[in-house]
């Protein structure tokens, strides 16, 4: 899975839950947000220097077990309440409780099964924090933040490692077997063209070893 795909999956997962709120990535701008706002941020990806190497249908593949921090911030005006017998109306801080409910959702059997199908793992780092003191916008009164650790696998296919992961196909008659149908797409920054994508290298599966005894 590439980072852009993970980006989309995490957004969809969060937006499906917070259907009544505005959900955006932290760097995006909004003009007229709903009364509830959720901002998302991905940190830096950590992965091993060298991949786990394998061969599929004679084609080298590298697998990078990766992790990335995923930060979720919830901004809310809270829940209105009144004091019986008095002309007092106030807002109750529900930010932490509401974000804890989101954590419960991520730990649910439904999401665990969804993550299994996507081959990702989401776990909370620590707990949900009340960060209402750090609000710089009068549109919201309360804020809660939680950071998650997201595990996923980046796959480098081909001799040059630039074939798309979708190049690995299952054999229809034998789902347990896979083969390679080269697919690639240049990056938006001008990298990964077909000259490199079609490069190949030789490989061997068996080595004959002869023992010789010294006389």
C-alpha positions as CSV (number, residue, x, y, z in Angstrom):
1,X,0.0,0.0,0.0
2,X,1.3,3.4,-0.9
3,X,1.0,6.4,1.5
4,X,-1.6,8.2,-0.7
5,X,-3.9,5.1,-0.5
6,X,-3.5,5.0,3.3
7,X,-4.3,8.7,3.4
8,X,-7.6,8.0,1.7
9,X,-8.5,5.0,3.8
10,X,-8.0,6.9,7.1
11,X,-10.0,9.8,5.9
12,X,-12.9,7.6,4.7
13,X,-12.8,5.7,8.0
14,X,-13.0,8.9,10.1
15,X,-15.5,10.8,7.9
16,X,-17.9,7.8,7.9
17,X,-18.0,8.0,11.7
18,X,-18.1,11.8,12.1
19,X,-20.9,12.1,9.4
20,X,-22.3,15.2,11.2
21,X,-19.0,17.0,11.4
22,X,-16.6,18.7,9.0
23,X,-13.6,16.4,8.5
24,X,-10.5,17.8,6.9
25,X,-6.7,17.3,6.8
26,X,-5.0,19.9,9.1
27,X,-3.4,21.8,6.2
28,X,-6.7,22.3,4.4
29,X,-8.8,25.5,4.7
30,X,-12.5,25.8,5.4
31,X,-14.9,28.7,5.0
32,X,-18.1,27.7,6.7
33,X,-17.5,24.6,8.8
34,X,-20.3,22.7,10.6
35,X,-20.6,23.2,14.4
36,X,-18.2,20.2,14.9
37,X,-14.8,20.0,13.3
38,X,-12.3,17.1,13.0
39,X,-8.8,17.7,11.7
40,X,-6.5,14.9,10.7
41,X,-2.7,14.8,10.4
42,X,-0.2,12.2,9.4
43,X,3.4,12.3,10.7
44,X,6.6,10.9,9.3
45,X,6.7,7.3,8.1
46,X,9.2,5.0,9.8
47,X,10.3,1.8,8.1
48,X,13.4,-0.4,8.0
49,X,16.3,0.6,5.8
50,X,16.2,-2.7,3.9
51,X,13.0,-4.5,2.9
52,X,12.0,-8.1,3.5
53,X,13.0,-9.6,0.1
54,X,11.0,-12.1,-1.9
55,X,10.4,-13.4,-5.4
56,X,7.0,-13.6,-7.2
57,X,6.9,-15.3,-10.6
58,X,10.6,-14.7,-11.0
59,X,10.3,-11.0,-10.1
60,X,12.0,-9.6,-7.1
61,X,9.7,-7.9,-4.5
62,X,10.6,-5.9,-1.4
63,X,8.2,-5.5,1.6
64,X,8.7,-2.6,4.0
65,X,6.7,-3.0,7.3
66,X,5.9,0.7,8.0
67,X,4.4,2.8,10.7
68,X,3.0,6.4,10.7
69,X,1.5,8.5,13.5
70,X,-2.1,9.6,12.8
71,X,-3.4,12.6,14.8
72,X,-7.1,13.3,15.3
73,X,-8.3,16.6,16.7
74,X,-12.0,17.2,17.6
75,X,-13.3,20.7,18.0
76,X,-16.8,21.2,19.4
77,X,-19.0,23.8,21.1
78,X,-20.0,21.1,23.6
79,X,-23.4,20.2,24.8
80,X,-25.8,22.8,26.0
81,X,-27.3,22.4,29.5
82,X,-29.2,24.6,32.0
83,X,-29.4,24.7,35.8
84,X,-32.9,23.9,37.1
85,X,-34.6,26.8,38.6
86,X,-32.0,29.3,37.4
87,X,-31.6,31.5,34.4
88,X,-28.2,29.9,33.5
89,X,-27.3,28.3,30.3
90,X,-23.9,26.9,29.6
91,X,-22.0,24.4,27.5
92,X,-20.7,21.1,28.8
93,X,-17.2,19.9,27.6
94,X,-17.9,16.7,25.7
95,X,-14.8,16.7,23.5
96,X,-12.9,14.0,25.4
97,X,-16.0,11.8,25.7
98,X,-16.9,12.2,22.1
99,X,-13.3,11.3,20.9
100,X,-13.2,8.3,23.3
101,X,-16.4,7.1,21.5
102,X,-14.4,7.3,18.2
103,X,-11.7,5.2,19.8
104,X,-14.3,2.6,20.7
105,X,-15.4,2.6,17.1
106,X,-11.9,2.0,15.9
107,X,-11.6,-0.9,18.3
108,X,-14.9,-2.4,17.2
109,X,-15.2,-5.7,15.4
110,X,-16.5,-3.9,12.3
111,X,-13.4,-1.7,12.0
112,X,-11.0,-4.5,12.9
113,X,-12.4,-6.6,10.1
114,X,-12.2,-3.6,7.7
115,X,-8.6,-3.0,8.7
116,X,-7.8,-6.7,8.2
117,X,-9.2,-6.5,4.6
118,X,-7.1,-3.4,4.0
119,X,-4.0,-5.0,5.7
120,X,-3.5,-2.1,8.1
121,X,-3.4,-1.8,11.9
122,X,-4.6,1.1,14.0
123,X,-3.8,1.4,17.7
124,X,-4.0,4.4,20.0
125,X,-0.8,5.9,21.5
126,X,-1.6,6.7,25.1
127,X,-5.1,8.1,25.6
128,X,-7.4,11.0,24.6
129,X,-6.2,14.4,25.8
130,X,-8.2,17.5,26.6
131,X,-6.4,20.4,24.8
132,X,-9.1,23.0,25.0
133,X,-6.6,25.6,26.3
134,X,-4.9,25.5,22.8
135,X,-7.9,26.7,20.8
136,X,-7.2,29.8,18.8
137,X,-10.7,30.1,17.2
138,X,-13.8,31.5,18.8
139,X,-16.1,29.2,16.7
140,X,-15.3,26.3,19.1
141,X,-15.1,26.1,22.9
142,X,-13.5,22.6,23.5
143,X,-10.9,20.5,21.8
144,X,-9.7,16.9,22.3
145,X,-6.7,15.2,20.7
146,X,-5.7,11.6,20.2
147,X,-2.7,10.1,18.4
148,X,-2.7,6.7,16.8
149,X,0.0,4.5,15.3
150,X,-0.9,3.0,11.9
151,X,0.9,0.0,10.6
152,X,0.9,-0.9,6.9
153,X,3.2,-2.5,4.4
154,X,4.8,-0.8,1.4
155,X,5.6,-3.1,-1.4
156,X,8.3,-2.4,-4.0
157,X,7.8,-4.6,-7.1
158,X,10.3,-5.3,-9.9
159,X,14.0,-5.1,-10.4
160,X,13.9,-1.4,-9.9
161,X,11.2,-1.4,-7.3
162,X,8.9,0.9,-9.2
163,X,6.1,-1.4,-10.5
164,X,2.7,-0.8,-8.9
165,X,1.7,-3.3,-6.2
166,X,-1.3,-4.1,-8.4
167,X,1.2,-5.8,-10.7
168,X,1.0,-8.8,-8.4
169,X,-2.0,-10.8,-9.6
170,X,-3.7,-13.9,-8.3
171,X,-4.1,-16.8,-10.7
172,X,-7.9,-17.1,-11.2
173,X,-7.9,-20.9,-11.3
174,X,-5.4,-21.2,-8.3
175,X,-6.0,-18.2,-5.9
176,X,-3.1,-19.4,-3.7
177,X,-0.7,-18.7,-6.6
178,X,0.4,-15.3,-8.0
179,X,2.0,-13.9,-11.1
180,X,3.3,-10.6,-12.3
181,X,1.6,-8.4,-14.9
182,X,3.8,-5.3,-15.0
183,X,1.9,-2.1,-14.2
184,X,3.5,1.3,-13.5
185,X,2.6,4.9,-13.4
186,X,5.0,7.9,-13.4
187,X,4.9,9.9,-10.2
188,X,3.5,13.4,-10.1
189,X,7.1,14.6,-9.6
190,X,8.3,13.1,-12.9
191,X,9.8,9.8,-11.7
192,X,9.2,6.1,-12.5
193,X,9.1,6.0,-16.3
194,X,8.8,2.8,-18.3
195,X,12.4,2.5,-19.2
196,X,13.2,1.7,-15.6
197,X,10.0,-0.1,-15.0
198,X,10.8,-2.8,-17.6
199,X,14.4,-3.5,-16.4
200,X,15.0,-7.0,-15.3
201,X,17.7,-8.9,-13.4
202,X,18.7,-12.5,-13.4
203,X,18.1,-14.6,-10.3
204,X,18.7,-18.2,-9.2
205,X,16.7,-20.5,-6.9
206,X,19.1,-23.5,-6.5
207,X,22.8,-23.6,-5.8
208,X,24.9,-26.8,-6.2
209,X,27.5,-27.1,-3.4
210,X,30.3,-29.6,-3.7
211,X,32.4,-30.6,-0.7
212,X,36.0,-31.3,-1.0
213,X,38.2,-32.9,1.6
214,X,41.8,-31.9,2.1
215,X,44.2,-34.8,2.0
